[in-house]
Each structure stands twice: as C-alpha cells, then as structure tokens.
Amino acid sequence: MTDLATRIGQLECMTPAGLRRAYESVFGEPSRSNNRRWLIRRIAWRLQSEAEGGLSDRARTRAAELARDADVRARPPGDFLGSGPTLGAGLRTVTGELREIRDQRLPLPGAVLTREHGGKVHRVTVLSNGFEYEGTSYRSLTAVAKQITGAHWNGYAFFGLTGKGARDG
C-alpha cells in the first residue's frame, strides 16, 4: 500500500506531457485531455484499482452492457469499429433536416448593408456564403471593411451589427 501511495504522490510532480504518457501506459490509449488535475485523478484511480483488484468480471461485463446501451456517449464503445458480432449492435441512424448555422448578427441573405465612409455610401449585399461589394465576393465583413477603409476593422463593428443598437441593414 505504501508503494501505491508513493506512485500516486509522484504524479503530482509530473508535467502534463509526462502525465499523458503515464495515462497511456496504464489505460492503453492516449489521453485527449491536457488537464493535470483530471489526468492525476484518472491515473491514481487506475493504479488503485489495479492494486486492490478492481471490479469483478461480472460487474465489468454488466458495466460494458450498460455503456453500449447508453444514448449519449462522449466516445463510441471500444468495439465500435472492431470485428465480431457486436459490430453495429444497437446503432441507430438519425435522419432529419440539416439546419444551416448562421451568425445571428447578420440579416438574411439578400439584405443590403449600407455604411457611409469617406464621403461615399457603400452597399454590401449579404450572400448565403459571404458578401458582395462592388461586384466582388468576400468571405467576411472584415475583408469588406478593409477594402473600403484600407485599414483593419472588425466588419460587424464597421457596419454597426454589434451590441444593442445594431442597425437593421
């Protein structure tokens, strides 16, 4: 038991890179986390589990069954891409309409944003995949604002689309 306490105590002195290597050696897979505290806790739990026997085979089998049947998972089951009779068991295909994710600060495509700058009124048309200004397509409002002013501007700020008082375009 003192050997276990010593090994767990040594984890506190390790760098995140060292902890990721230790995690991989005890779990047999790389860690997706760089969080020191999380890595220390997970490695210490595994070391303690190995030293004191861990779960019974029956409990381990039941836990695997429950994990496979869970609706929400951060990762697929370990045998998800493996071979054997469990491949594809319990998998569901989700169908439905894909919604386009769009910045809520922008008006709908087809709207025209106007801004006076340098004694001239500038008009920019919102497209479904960018913006059109003077016959040229741009991927961002920032690029349009830079074209107009010659300096770096936040495009949303330049066209008054930020915060309370945003223009309707």
MDAnalysis code that builds the backbone (N, CA, C; Angstrom):
import MDAnalysis as mda
import numpy as np

u = mda.Universe.empty(507, n_residues=169, atom_resindex=np.repeat(np.arange(169), 3), trajectory=True)
u.add_TopologyAttr("name", ["N", "CA", "C"] * 169)
u.add_TopologyAttr("resid", np.arange(1, 170))
u.add_TopologyAttr("resname", ["MET", "THR", "ASP", "LEU", "ALA", "THR", "ARG", "ILE", "GLY", "GLN", "LEU", "GLU", "CYS", "MET", "THR", "PRO", "ALA", "GLY", "LEU", "ARG", "ARG", "ALA", "TYR", "GLU", "SER", "VAL", "PHE", "GLY", "GLU", "PRO", "SER", "ARG", "SER", "ASN", "ASN", "ARG", "ARG", "TRP", "LEU", "ILE", "ARG", "ARG", "ILE", "ALA", "TRP", "ARG", "LEU", "GLN", "SER", "GLU", "ALA", "GLU", "GLY", "GLY", "LEU", "SER", "ASP", "ARG", "ALA", "ARG", "THR", "ARG", "ALA", "ALA", "GLU", "LEU", "ALA", "ARG", "ASP", "ALA", "ASP", "VAL", "ARG", "ALA", "ARG", "PRO", "PRO", "GLY", "ASP", "PHE", "LEU", "GLY", "SER", "GLY", "PRO", "THR", "LEU", "GLY", "ALA", "GLY", "LEU", "ARG", "THR", "VAL", "THR", "GLY", "GLU", "LEU", "ARG", "GLU", "ILE", "ARG", "ASP", "GLN", "ARG", "LEU", "PRO", "LEU", "PRO", "GLY", "ALA", "VAL", "LEU", "THR", "ARG", "GLU", "HIS", "GLY", "GLY", "LYS", "VAL", "HIS", "ARG", "VAL", "THR", "VAL", "LEU", "SER", "ASN", "GLY", "PHE", "GLU", "TYR", "GLU", "GLY", "THR", "SER", "TYR", "ARG", "SER", "LEU", "THR", "ALA", "VAL", "ALA", "LYS", "GLN", "ILE", "THR", "GLY", "ALA", "HIS", "TRP", "ASN", "GLY", "TYR", "ALA", "PHE", "PHE", "GLY", "LEU", "THR", "GLY", "LYS", "GLY", "ALA", "ARG", "ASP", "GLY"])
u.atoms.positions = np.array([
    [0.817, -1.199, 0.000],
    [0.000, 0.000, 0.000],
    [0.861, 1.264, 0.000],
    [2.018, 1.231, 0.691],
    [2.884, 2.409, 0.697],
    [3.485, 2.642, -0.673],
    [3.716, 1.546, -1.430],
    [4.217, 1.687, -2.801],
    [3.178, 2.412, -3.663],
    [1.914, 2.078, -3.474],
    [0.832, 2.735, -4.211],
    [0.773, 4.221, -3.868],
    [0.863, 4.547, -2.584],
    [0.833, 5.945, -2.153],
    [2.021, 6.718, -2.733],
    [3.181, 6.069, -2.793],
    [4.367, 6.710, -3.363],
    [4.161, 6.984, -4.848],
    [3.635, 5.991, -5.568],
    [3.409, 6.160, -7.005],
    [2.395, 7.274, -7.270],
    [1.344, 7.330, -6.471],
    [0.335, 8.386, -6.650],
    [0.936, 9.742, -6.294],
    [1.746, 9.807, -5.267],
    [2.412, 11.055, -4.885],
    [3.345, 11.573, -5.972],
    [3.977, 10.660, -6.704],
    [4.880, 11.059, -7.785],
    [4.128, 11.725, -8.940],
    [2.856, 11.416, -9.079],
    [2.071, 12.021, -10.157],
    [2.016, 13.541, -10.024],
    [1.991, 14.020, -8.776],
    [1.902, 15.464, -8.529],
    [3.104, 16.229, -9.083],
    [4.242, 15.557, -9.216],
    [5.467, 16.216, -9.683],
    [5.643, 16.132, -11.197],
    [4.741, 15.435, -11.870],
    [4.905, 15.210, -13.314],
    [4.332, 16.366, -14.126],
    [4.903, 16.576, -15.295],
    [4.391, 17.574, -16.237],
    [3.173, 16.995, -16.944],
    [2.364, 17.837, -17.589],
    [1.227, 17.298, -18.347],
    [1.658, 16.279, -19.404],
    [2.784, 16.501, -20.059],
    [3.257, 15.541, -21.066],
    [3.594, 14.207, -20.399],
    [4.248, 14.248, -19.245],
    [4.558, 13.034, -18.508],
    [3.297, 12.323, -18.036],
    [2.315, 13.102, -17.606],
    [1.049, 12.513, -17.177],
    [0.324, 11.854, -18.345],
    [0.392, 12.459, -19.534],
    [-0.247, 11.839, -20.703],
    [0.434, 10.514, -21.041],
    [1.777, 10.463, -20.922],
    [2.484, 9.201, -21.158],
    [2.081, 8.154, -20.118],
    [1.983, 8.576, -18.848],
    [1.576, 7.654, -17.785],
    [0.142, 7.172, -18.020],
    [-0.717, 8.066, -18.442],
    [-2.105, 7.702, -18.740],
    [-2.130, 6.632, -19.825],
    [-1.351, 6.849, -20.873],
    [-1.328, 5.883, -21.975],
    [-0.792, 4.536, -21.508],
    [0.181, 4.549, -20.610],
    [0.733, 3.267, -20.152],
    [-0.254, 2.512, -19.270],
    [-1.057, 3.203, -18.460],
    [-1.992, 2.477, -17.586],
    [-3.336, 2.183, -18.252],
    [-3.752, 3.000, -19.209],
    [-5.039, 2.781, -19.859],
    [-4.919, 2.129, -21.233],
    [-3.728, 2.162, -21.825],
    [-3.549, 1.545, -23.127],
    [-4.084, 2.367, -24.283],
    [-4.378, 3.636, -24.047],
    [-4.835, 4.541, -25.102],
    [-4.406, 5.951, -24.748],
    [-4.216, 6.809, -25.752],
    [-3.778, 8.178, -25.451],
    [-4.891, 8.991, -24.794],
    [-4.496, 9.929, -23.979],
    [-5.457, 10.826, -23.343],
    [-5.794, 11.958, -24.294],
    [-7.041, 12.374, -24.280],
    [-7.429, 13.521, -25.093],
    [-7.404, 14.804, -24.263],
    [-7.019, 14.686, -23.013],
    [-7.019, 15.835, -22.117],
    [-5.601, 16.252, -21.753],
    [-5.410, 17.534, -21.549],
    [-4.150, 18.080, -21.034],
    [-4.316, 18.587, -19.608],
    [-5.490, 18.391, -19.023],
    [-5.786, 18.904, -17.698],
    [-5.058, 18.071, -16.645],
    [-4.096, 18.677, -15.953],
    [-3.269, 17.972, -14.976],
    [-4.107, 17.297, -13.903],
    [-5.022, 18.041, -13.306],
    [-5.812, 17.507, -12.195],
    [-6.607, 16.290, -12.651],
    [-7.232, 16.362, -13.809],
    [-8.022, 15.243, -14.336],
    [-7.128, 14.040, -14.589],
    [-5.968, 14.274, -15.217],
    [-5.044, 13.174, -15.504],
    [-4.570, 12.506, -14.212],
    [-4.211, 13.302, -13.222],
    [-3.744, 12.749, -11.946],
    [-4.834, 11.889, -11.322],
    [-6.058, 12.378, -11.295],
    [-7.158, 11.635, -10.684],
    [-7.439, 10.326, -11.424],
    [-7.456, 10.380, -12.743],
    [-7.735, 9.168, -13.523],
    [-6.624, 8.134, -13.357],
    [-5.367, 8.571, -13.411],
    [-4.246, 7.632, -13.266],
    [-4.249, 7.044, -11.858],
    [-4.451, 7.896, -10.835],
    [-4.478, 7.411, -9.451],
    [-5.609, 6.403, -9.268],
    [-6.765, 6.660, -9.829],
    [-7.888, 5.729, -9.745],
    [-7.512, 4.390, -10.362],
    [-6.868, 4.426, -11.526],
    [-6.493, 3.184, -12.209],
    [-5.439, 2.414, -11.412],
    [-4.435, 3.134, -10.891],
    [-3.405, 2.476, -10.090],
    [-4.021, 1.811, -8.856],
    [-4.928, 2.514, -8.187],
    [-5.593, 1.967, -7.012],
    [-6.456, 0.764, -7.393],
    [-7.145, 0.853, -8.493],
    [-7.985, -0.237, -8.962],
    [-7.155, -1.489, -9.247],
    [-6.020, -1.293, -9.896],
    [-5.143, -2.431, -10.198],
    [-4.552, -3.034, -8.922],
    [-4.196, -2.195, -7.959],
    [-3.582, -2.676, -6.721],
    [-4.576, -3.428, -5.840],
    [-5.836, -3.007, -5.868],
    [-6.827, -3.601, -4.963],
    [-7.792, -4.536, -5.670],
    [-7.566, -4.833, -6.921],
    [-8.361, -5.842, -7.600],
    [-9.416, -5.315, -8.545],
    [-9.856, -4.118, -8.416],
    [-10.840, -3.559, -9.342],
    [-12.188, -4.245, -9.261],
    [-12.942, -4.185, -10.337],
    [-14.274, -4.765, -10.390],
    [-14.212, -6.253, -10.707],
    [-15.238, -6.965, -10.286],
    [-15.344, -8.376, -10.637],
    [-15.656, -8.486, -12.128],
    [-15.411, -9.662, -12.692],
    [-15.708, -9.863, -14.115],
    [-17.188, -9.642, -14.404],
    [-18.036, -10.084, -13.492],
    [-19.480, -9.906, -13.681],
    [-19.852, -8.421, -13.704],
    [-19.304, -7.650, -12.767],
    [-19.596, -6.216, -12.715],
    [-19.041, -5.508, -13.950],
    [-17.859, -5.915, -14.400],
    [-17.248, -5.320, -15.577],
    [-18.092, -5.600, -16.832],
    [-18.592, -6.815, -16.966],
    [-19.431, -7.190, -18.112],
    [-20.726, -6.384, -18.100],
    [-21.336, -6.266, -16.929],
    [-22.596, -5.502, -16.822],
    [-22.368, -4.024, -17.143],
    [-21.275, -3.467, -16.674],
    [-20.965, -2.066, -16.960],
    [-20.780, -1.856, -18.459],
    [-20.115, -2.794, -19.137],
    [-19.930, -2.689, -20.588],
    [-21.268, -2.753, -21.315],
    [-22.176, -3.613, -20.843],
    [-23.509, -3.699, -21.448],
    [-24.259, -2.380, -21.297],
    [-24.211, -1.819, -20.105],
    [-24.897, -0.544, -19.862],
    [-24.303, 0.575, -20.704],
    [-22.995, 0.595, -20.843],
    [-22.340, 1.644, -21.623],
    [-22.724, 1.548, -23.093],
    [-22.848, 0.324, -23.614],
    [-23.225, 0.155, -25.019],
    [-24.647, 0.633, -25.279],
    [-25.531, 0.477, -24.290],
    [-26.934, 0.841, -24.463],
    [-27.216, 2.311, -24.184],
    [-26.252, 3.046, -23.657],
    [-26.466, 4.450, -23.317],
    [-26.717, 5.269, -24.570],
    [-27.639, 6.237, -24.479],
    [-27.966, 7.076, -25.622],
    [-26.906, 8.122, -25.901],
    [-26.293, 8.663, -24.871],
    [-25.333, 9.741, -25.045],
    [-23.964, 9.237, -24.626],
    [-22.991, 9.377, -25.516],
    [-21.629, 8.949, -25.228],
    [-20.660, 10.008, -25.725],
    [-19.592, 10.201, -24.977],
    [-18.535, 11.102, -25.438],
    [-17.713, 10.423, -26.517],
    [-17.559, 9.104, -26.417],
    [-16.820, 8.322, -27.400],
    [-17.615, 7.056, -27.710],
    [-17.408, 6.462, -28.882],
    [-18.096, 5.205, -29.183],
    [-17.506, 4.077, -28.350],
    [-18.252, 2.976, -28.176],
    [-17.710, 1.840, -27.433],
    [-16.409, 1.358, -28.062],
    [-15.560, 0.726, -27.272],
    [-14.264, 0.249, -27.753],
    [-14.358, -0.721, -28.908],
    [-15.452, -1.499, -28.972],
    [-15.599, -2.470, -30.050],
    [-16.395, -1.910, -31.232],
    [-16.629, -0.618, -31.237],
    [-17.452, 0.017, -32.274],
    [-16.923, -0.256, -33.674],
    [-15.621, -0.115, -33.883],
    [-15.031, -0.335, -35.201],
    [-14.336, -1.683, -35.295],
    [-14.419, -2.471, -34.237],
    [-13.780, -3.781, -34.238],
    [-14.608, -4.785, -35.011],
    [-14.133, -6.029, -35.038],
    [-14.872, -7.066, -35.741],
    [-15.647, -7.884, -34.730],
    [-16.536, -8.703, -35.201],
    [-17.277, -9.592, -34.324],
    [-18.754, -9.277, -34.316],
    [-19.507, -10.044, -33.543],
    [-20.959, -9.927, -33.567],
    [-21.484, -8.633, -32.975],
    [-20.660, -7.914, -32.190],
    [-21.165, -6.695, -31.574],
    [-21.086, -5.499, -32.512],
    [-20.414, -5.663, -33.655],
    [-20.283, -4.530, -34.572],
    [-21.656, -4.101, -35.060],
    [-22.006, -2.867, -34.810],
    [-23.272, -2.322, -35.285],
    [-24.443, -2.624, -34.376],
    [-24.258, -3.401, -33.333],
    [-25.369, -3.728, -32.451],
    [-25.842, -2.474, -31.731],
    [-27.117, -2.240, -31.777],
    [-27.691, -1.111, -31.057],
    [-27.443, 0.238, -31.694],
    [-26.858, 0.299, -32.885],
    [-26.606, 1.587, -33.526],
    [-27.879, 2.070, -34.210],
    [-28.093, 3.361, -34.173],
    [-29.260, 3.945, -34.806],
    [-28.819, 4.997, -35.791],
    [-29.564, 5.119, -36.870],
    [-29.312, 6.172, -37.834],
    [-30.286, 7.300, -37.536],
    [-29.758, 8.489, -37.380],
    [-30.599, 9.644, -37.113],
    [-30.769, 10.396, -38.420],
    [-32.006, 10.597, -38.799],
    [-32.275, 11.325, -40.024],
    [-33.052, 12.580, -39.685],
    [-32.985, 13.520, -40.545],
    [-33.721, 14.758, -40.331],
    [-33.132, 15.852, -41.179],
    [-33.742, 16.980, -41.098],
    [-33.319, 18.117, -41.891],
    [-32.118, 18.789, -41.243],
    [-31.091, 19.052, -42.026],
    [-29.932, 19.786, -41.528],
    [-30.241, 21.275, -41.594],
    [-30.007, 21.938, -40.482],
    [-30.224, 23.378, -40.465],
    [-28.905, 24.082, -40.697],
    [-28.963, 25.119, -41.473],
    [-27.762, 25.911, -41.722],
    [-27.480, 26.752, -40.483],
    [-26.238, 26.696, -40.025],
    [-25.844, 27.511, -38.881],
    [-25.380, 28.849, -39.421],
    [-26.004, 29.916, -38.941],
    [-25.701, 31.229, -39.462],
    [-25.547, 32.195, -38.307],
    [-24.689, 33.160, -38.489],
    [-24.447, 34.168, -37.461],
    [-25.705, 35.011, -37.290],
    [-26.227, 35.035, -36.077],
    [-27.482, 35.746, -35.807],
    [-27.343, 37.270, -35.908],
    [-26.120, 37.780, -35.932],
    [-25.936, 39.222, -36.066],
    [-26.216, 39.693, -37.486],
    [-26.165, 38.769, -38.433],
    [-26.347, 39.131, -39.838],
    [-27.798, 39.053, -40.254],
    [-28.220, 39.963, -41.129],
    [-29.543, 39.820, -41.709],
    [-29.544, 38.655, -42.707],
    [-30.705, 38.262, -43.164],
    [-30.819, 37.144, -44.099],
    [-30.137, 37.458, -45.431],
    [-29.721, 36.412, -46.164],
    [-29.125, 36.629, -47.483],
    [-30.051, 37.443, -48.377],
    [-29.445, 38.347, -49.113],
    [-30.207, 39.249, -49.975],
    [-30.324, 40.646, -49.397],
    [-30.141, 40.766, -48.068],
    [-30.203, 42.088, -47.431],
    [-28.990, 42.908, -47.848],
    [-29.164, 44.221, -47.845],
    [-28.082, 45.128, -48.229],
    [-27.685, 45.956, -47.013],
    [-26.406, 45.894, -46.677],
    [-25.855, 46.696, -45.590],
    [-25.304, 47.979, -46.186],
    [-25.567, 49.098, -45.549],
    [-25.044, 50.368, -46.045],
    [-24.212, 51.028, -44.956],
    [-23.200, 51.761, -45.416],
    [-22.323, 52.474, -44.488],
    [-21.693, 53.622, -45.248],
    [-21.762, 54.813, -44.664],
    [-21.085, 55.949, -45.281],
    [-19.672, 56.010, -44.715],
    [-18.719, 56.164, -45.629],
    [-17.330, 56.294, -45.206],
    [-16.585, 57.067, -46.287],
    [-15.817, 58.032, -45.864],
    [-15.026, 58.826, -46.796],
    [-15.873, 59.601, -47.789],
    [-17.051, 60.043, -47.356],
    [-17.918, 60.834, -48.230],
    [-18.656, 60.006, -49.273],
    [-18.633, 58.707, -49.156],
    [-19.297, 57.832, -50.115],
    [-20.150, 56.810, -49.366],
    [-21.305, 56.469, -49.936],
    [-22.159, 55.435, -49.346],
    [-21.757, 54.090, -49.957],
    [-21.435, 53.141, -49.101],
    [-21.010, 51.813, -49.530],
    [-22.136, 50.824, -49.268],
    [-22.447, 49.992, -50.262],
    [-23.507, 48.999, -50.146],
    [-22.916, 47.602, -50.295],
    [-23.233, 46.735, -49.333],
    [-22.744, 45.354, -49.324],
    [-23.950, 44.431, -49.261],
    [-24.009, 43.480, -50.179],
    [-25.106, 42.514, -50.200],
    [-24.690, 41.266, -49.422],
    [-25.573, 40.830, -48.511],
    [-25.326, 39.608, -47.747],
    [-25.680, 38.427, -48.640],
    [-24.731, 37.508, -48.801],
    [-24.950, 36.283, -49.567],
    [-25.058, 35.101, -48.596],
    [-25.488, 33.954, -49.087],
    [-25.593, 32.788, -48.205],
    [-24.219, 32.296, -47.770],
    [-23.190, 32.574, -48.564],
    [-21.847, 32.104, -48.217],
    [-20.817, 33.225, -48.225],
    [-21.218, 34.437, -47.926],
    [-20.274, 35.544, -47.887],
    [-20.956, 36.872, -48.137],
    [-20.239, 37.775, -48.819],
    [-20.718, 39.126, -49.034],
    [-20.273, 39.591, -50.413],
    [-21.049, 40.482, -51.019],
    [-20.702, 41.023, -52.336],
    [-20.605, 42.537, -52.202],
    [-19.466, 43.067, -52.653],
    [-19.249, 44.508, -52.634],
    [-18.611, 44.905, -53.958],
    [-19.261, 45.797, -54.656],
    [-18.796, 46.307, -55.946],
    [-18.405, 45.180, -56.906],
    [-19.256, 44.148, -56.980],
    [-19.054, 43.063, -57.931],
    [-18.053, 42.002, -57.505],
    [-17.481, 42.141, -56.330],
    [-16.510, 41.163, -55.851],
    [-17.070, 40.448, -54.621],
    [-16.859, 39.134, -54.542],
    [-17.315, 38.355, -53.396],
    [-16.230, 38.327, -52.324],
    [-16.651, 38.425, -51.075],
    [-15.755, 38.376, -49.926],
    [-16.283, 37.342, -48.940],
    [-15.378, 36.675, -48.243],
    [-15.781, 35.665, -47.271],
    [-16.210, 36.281, -45.948],
    [-15.741, 37.488, -45.631],
    [-16.066, 38.087, -44.337],
    [-16.338, 39.571, -44.475],
    [-17.084, 40.095, -43.505],
    [-17.322, 41.536, -43.460],
    [-16.039, 42.288, -43.138],
    [-15.146, 41.673, -42.417],
    [-13.864, 42.303, -42.101],
    [-13.078, 42.574, -43.376],
    [-13.101, 41.630, -44.311],
    [-12.405, 41.828, -45.587],
    [-13.027, 42.975, -46.372],
    [-14.352, 43.092, -46.311],
    [-15.035, 44.193, -46.997],
    [-14.645, 45.521, -46.351],
    [-14.678, 45.569, -45.016],
    [-14.331, 46.802, -44.307],
    [-12.901, 47.224, -44.611],
    [-11.997, 46.248, -44.720],
    [-10.608, 46.575, -45.045],
    [-10.499, 47.118, -46.469],
    [-11.276, 46.545, -47.388],
    [-11.277, 47.033, -48.767],
    [-11.758, 48.489, -48.821],
    [-12.774, 48.796, -48.023],
    [-13.343, 50.148, -48.030],
    [-12.408, 51.156, -47.371],
    [-11.851, 50.797, -46.210],
    [-11.087, 51.773, -45.427],
    [-9.583, 51.710, -45.643],
    [-9.089, 50.548, -46.088],
    [-7.646, 50.377, -46.219],
    [-6.989, 50.030, -44.902],
    [-7.785, 49.871, -43.836],
    [-7.257, 49.522, -42.512],
    [-8.055, 48.350, -41.961],
    [-7.475, 47.666, -40.977],
    [-8.169, 46.531, -40.373],
    [-9.286, 47.019, -39.464],
    [-10.491, 46.574, -39.747],
    [-11.670, 46.875, -38.943],
    [-12.376, 45.574, -38.658],
    [-13.056, 45.473, -37.511],
    [-13.990, 44.387, -37.289],
    [-15.190, 44.692, -38.180],
    [-15.524, 43.778, -39.087],
    [-16.595, 44.018, -40.049],
    [-17.939, 44.270, -39.407],
    [-18.254, 43.525, -38.337],
    [-19.535, 43.723, -37.669],
    [-19.593, 45.113, -37.037],
    [-18.487, 45.553, -36.435],
    [-18.453, 46.888, -35.830],
    [-18.549, 47.966, -36.903],
    [-17.837, 47.786, -38.010],
    [-17.840, 48.782, -39.084],
    [-19.251, 49.005, -39.631],
    [-20.012, 47.917, -39.768],
    [-21.365, 48.027, -40.310],
    [-22.437, 48.149, -39.230],
    [-22.036, 48.348, -37.968],
    [-22.985, 48.582, -36.883],
    [-23.818, 47.363, -36.526],
    [-23.245, 46.169, -36.612],
    [-24.002, 44.946, -36.338],
    [-23.635, 44.315, -34.997],
    [-23.079, 45.086, -34.083],
    [-22.708, 44.538, -32.782],
    [-23.505, 45.208, -31.675],
    [-23.692, 44.480, -30.605],
    [-24.288, 45.043, -29.409],
    [-25.714, 45.521, -29.560],
    [-26.154, 46.345, -28.610],
    [-27.531, 46.846, -28.566],
    [-27.728, 47.851, -29.670],
    [-28.229, 48.466, -30.202],
    [-28.286, 49.478, -31.213],
    [-27.796, 49.008, -32.568],
    [-27.807, 47.713, -32.851],
    [-27.348, 47.241, -34.155],
    [-28.289, 47.739, -35.239],
    [-27.701, 48.082, -36.372],
    [-28.512, 48.575, -37.487],
    [-29.318, 47.442, -38.099],
    [-30.405, 47.747, -38.717],
    [-31.223, 46.745, -39.379],
    [-30.738, 46.472, -40.770],
    [-29.752, 47.175, -41.257],
    [-29.164, 46.951, -42.570],
    [-30.052, 47.455, -43.625],
])
